[in-house]
Amino acid sequence: MTAGGAIDATGTAACPSSFAGGVPRIVFDTNVLVSLYVFDDSRYAALRQALEQGRLRAVTNEACLAEFARVLAYAQFGVAPDLQARALEDYARHALLSAAPVGDAVLPRCKDPDDQKFLELARDAGAAWLVTSDKALLALARRRRLAHLFRVVTPDAALALLQDAASPAAGARAARSVASASA
């Protein structure tokens, strides 16, 4: 989504934070992927389940997959090579591989240059959320410098958004949100 998207009730470009438009595209950064696929962090099991059930659509690219593969091989994690391959394969099976960049919106520079690729991927893939626990990325969210493009959220916030979308009132809220964005 570019900055020319719909305008919400606050007068800012609306980012795709709801499920009103169908299955949201999301970007997971590497630390979240490690929690989901290496440590099987039970706090975030619902995120992985939503991804595997098609209620969320992960997007990735070659650079992000390469970083995940590299991190899986870190000695401190002690993950056997066959389990590394399985984690990478399990994630890749449920992720859409994004092609060349298509976004034209200018992004802020992340304090950690290694994290810039996640911002670029979220922009280029039209993601609704960038799910991260990274402090440098979350700092950008607090400054609202990306609000017109996508939301930068913690795994807990992503779970809350997912849970909110599943609630009976979510449909009515999404309809009101779309109506106010169209007005």
C-alpha positions, -999 to 999 in steps of 0.1 A, spaced: 0 0 0 14 34 -8 8 67 9 -20 74 -15 -43 49 3 -76 56 19 -78 83 46 -91 73 80 -112 93 105 -81 108 120 -71 123 86 -41 100 81 -36 74 54 -53 42 67 -31 12 70 -46 -23 65 -48 -32 102 -81 -50 101 -93 -82 83 -119 -62 63 -100 -67 31 -95 -105 35 -64 -124 48 -38 -98 60 -3 -101 47 23 -99 75 60 -99 78 77 -117 107 111 -106 116 137 -133 125 134 -131 162 97 -139 160 104 -167 135 129 -182 160 102 -181 187 76 -197 164 98 -224 148 127 -232 171 114 -227 206 77 -233 198 69 -204 222 34 -214 234 25 -178 240 26 -173 202 12 -207 191 -20 -190 179 1 -169 154 16 -200 139 -17 -217 139 -34 -188 121 -6 -188 95 -9 -225 89 -47 -223 87 -45 -195 61 -60 -168 84 -27 -148 81 -5 -147 50 33 -144 58 54 -127 31 92 -130 29 120 -126 4 154 -141 -2 172 -118 21 149 -125 50 149 -162 44 187 -162 43 189 -144 76 165 -169 92 186 -198 78 218 -182 92 202 -176 126 189 -212 128 226 -223 125 238 -202 155 256 -225 179 239 -210 209 206 -224 197 219 -259 194 195 -268 166 205 -299 147 209 -294 109 178 -316 101 157 -295 125 171 -263 110 160 -275 76 126 -285 88 120 -251 105 130 -232 74 108 -255 52 78 -253 76 79 -215 74 86 -213 37 57 -236 30 33 -210 45 50 -179 33 46 -160 0 79 -152 -16 79 -116 -25 96 -106 -58 114 -74 -66 105 -42 -47 74 -25 -58 69 1 -30 77 37 -37 71 52 -3 101 66 15 110 47 47 127 60 77 161 45 84 161 19 111 188 24 138 199 -12 131 208 -15 94 202 -53 95 165 -46 102 159 -23 72 151 -53 50 120 -60 71 107 -25 66 113 -27 29 97 -61 26 66 -49 46 63 -18 23 70 -37 -10 46 -66 -2 18 -44 10 19 -60 44 -7 -50 71 17 -58 99 54 -62 106 55 -85 137 86 -80 157 101 -79 192 131 -58 180 135 -26 199 148 -6 170 118 -15 148 94 -9 177 109 25 182 98 35 147 63 24 155 62 46 186 71 76 164 43 66 140 66 71 110 52 41 93 15 43 103 4 52 67 20 21 53 17 -8 78 17 -14 116 48 -24 134 35 -47 162 48 -70 189 37 -107 187 13 -99 217 -3 -71 198 -6 -93 167 -23 -119 188 -47 -92 201 -55 -81 165 -61 -117 155 -83 -123 185 -102 -91 179 -108 -102 143 -123 -135 155 -147 -119 179 -184 -116 169 -183 -78 170 -152 -76 147 -173 -77 116 -193 -47 127 -162 -28 137 -145 -36 104 -176 -24 85 -176 9 105 -139 13 99 -143 8 61 -173 32 61 -154 59 79 -124 55 57 -146 59 26 -164 90 39 
